Amino acid sequence: MGILEFVTSIVAMVLGAITLWIFLLRKGRRSVRIEPDGKYNMGELSAMAESLKERIDILESILDAEVPDWREQNENGHE
């Protein structure tokens, strides 16, 4: 039963860390506010754009690892 307890504890720790990470990411998100005159806060928009760029880079790196020729497949599909 030593192995089962070890695996269970590892799974519990990993799931706990993932849960904490998700809550921290959600807490860190900001909503974009529209000023009374209809203008957006440029600092918030810039931060949101940088965050989205980082997320796209991460997704592309995952795709590169999982499907190495996804870029070529995507380019051929749009021509």
N, C-alpha and C positions, 0 to 999 in steps of 0.2 A: 504493500500500500504506500510505500515511500515515494515511488514515482508518481502515483496518482495525486498525492498531496502536493508534490512539487509542481506538477503541471497545473493543477488547480490554482495554486498560489501565484504562479507566473501569469496565468490568464487573468486572474483577478487584478493583479497589479497593472497589467497592460490596459485592461478595460477601464480601470480607474484613472489612469493617466490620460487615456483618450477622452474620457468624459470631462476631465478637468480642462484639457486643452480646448475642447469644443466650447465649453462655457466661457473660457477666457477670450477666445476669438469672438464669440458673439457679443461679449461685454465691450470689447474693443472697437466694435463697429460704431460708426457715427452716422447719423442721418443727416442728409443735406437739407439745410433750412433755406427757405426763400425769404429774402428781406422784404419788408413792406412795400418797397418800390419795385418788386419783381425781379431783383437781381440776386444771383447766387453768391455765396461767400467763396471767393476764388481759392482761398487756402484750403477749405474743405474739399472743393472739387479737385484740387491738385493732389491732395492726400488720397482721395478716393481713386483717382486715375492711377496713381503709383501702386496702390494696393491691388487694383485690378490687373495691372501689368505684371506684378509679382505672381499673382494667381495663374495668369495665362502662361508665364514662363514655367511654373511648376507643372501645370497640365501638359505642356508641350514636352517637358523632360520625361514625364511618365509615359506619354505616347511614344517618344523616341525609344524608350526601354522596352515597351511592350509590343509595339508595332513599328519596327525600324523603317519601313517604307511608306508610312502613312502620308508623308508630305507629297511623294510622287503620286500616290493614289488620289489624293485630294486635288492636285493640280490637273491630272488627267481627266477627272470628273467634271471640271468646270470649263474645259475647252470645247 
